Amino acid sequence: MRKSRWTAAAVVLAVVSLDAKAQPVPSKAQPDPATAKFPDFEFLPLPENYHGRVFRLSQQYPADRPGEDRMPEFFKVDFRKDWRTYMMQAREYCFRGNITGVGEDVENGWRVADQDPPRWFHMPWQHYGPNGREGVHGLTREAPVQPQQLAQTQVYQGGQTFAVGFFNEFGGYTIGRVWKDHNNPDVSKASFPNGTVICKLLFVDVPTDQVPSLVHPVQWTAYVPPSYNSSSSTPRVFKKLALIQMDLAARDPQAPTGWVFGTFQYNGALNRPNLWENLVPLGIQWGNDPDVTVNASNPQPVVTKPNPQIKQSIINPDAKELPPTHLGWNGRLDGPVDNPMSSCMSCHSTASVPALVPLNPLFQSNPPAAGSPEWMKWFRNIHCDESFDPSLPIKPTDFSLQLATSIQNFNAWKSLGTALSASEYQAKAGAPERSVPPPSPYQLRINGRVEYKILRDVDR
Ligand code: HEC
């Protein structure tokens, strides 16, 4: 098995697959895609030093498209008329069989690979790279948390966000089709059927006593870098993380772009007996309000500032239920740990292979002015099967950024020049004598081609 270049020290297991019969990572030495298993995770101490929970990737993707009878009930609700019922029924759909009850260990839920038959699935190839999946809960490192992003009293520097996403059986069916041949992902199959639901749990490592809404927290222990600022060679540590947000994406035929996005924010001050129920609906989004070009954001929220001009997002108006939160650019829907100059649909509309478009107009060297026509390309209502930029050689991945990441990671891994014996290492004609760095810190080079990193945020 080839080792990832990023695997830091001997205390870290490289790519691990836990199935007894499993083949290791797809590699030239293991060419049988039919029996291959995707790696479960990248980071965990050696087994002699660790006896806790171990994450397993749910990867028995359904071979057949689920029938109409499996459509989630909440798709019957008109989200424009009754956004709250839609969100609460969606929450119940995601929680069912996954959350722990009152008095139970909150770490003990979401073991979706153990369900029989499995109802929820993970995206493969999120283990790869310095931010790849850790082995306790399968969390990937996502973004920095800025001081005062969550509350005025939150002064902690170096805060980080971690996340793990779950695809229902409709979504799992598409993952299985794209990744049918583990050595050749087929992006032409990247189209999720109506009925797909994806939910994602997001955690932060900021001290909970600095954030009033993180009292009575849901905490998960995970094997993570000590802080956002630590270098990728710093050994990982076990840290307690607190649940801050749960994202929802639903492939719903009622939605003009194909998808509805929604999010929940944690409010422990409500002190509900089942801690998971402290996740309150923040809002819902079915469009990007392409005509609203005023440049406003609220990155250090004292109060939530909904914008009445915004018509294609609905924000929870109840300030007793929802903690102060920053929202997205000019009041569009965004979560508390998302970039405030963006919105759910803005970022997700860029999802493509190869990633030749940055996720946000600010994630490039010479960003356009906020509100300019160039900027507003990120706030259009393109349909999820449309290309973000038809002049570029890219294929859309149906707004799924995990699917785009999985292929980017796989290609990056495949292109690594780390064949271990010199006899296997043959330079291609025309290859440069030394490796050439990408033109900007927002980019990377894969097989000589420059792509954007699929990032949720950059340092602001
Ligand atoms: C600044 C960019 C950005 C914003 C804003 C953003 N996301 Fe994402 N999202 C990502 C990236 C990158 C991923 C892939 C990595 C991961 O899982 O976090 C992702 C993954 C997801 C997934 C997993 C499914 C998939 O393949 O895309 C869901 C669901 C999701 N986001 C929902 C949301 C919701 C809901 C919002 C708004 C409340 C939101 N996102 C805002 C960048 C963004």
Boltz pocket constraint, residues with backbone or C-beta under 6 A from the ligand:
constraints:
  - pocket:
      binder: B
      contacts: [[A, 142], [A, 163], [A, 165], [A, 198], [A, 199], [A, 200], [A, 247], [A, 248], [A, 249], [A, 261], [A, 262], [A, 263], [A, 333], [A, 334], [A, 335], [A, 338], [A, 339], [A, 342], [A, 343], [A, 344], [A, 345], [A, 347], [A, 348], [A, 359], [A, 360], [A, 399], [A, 400], [A, 401], [A, 402], [A, 403], [A, 405], [A, 454], [A, 455], [A, 456], [A, 457]]
      max_distance: 6.0
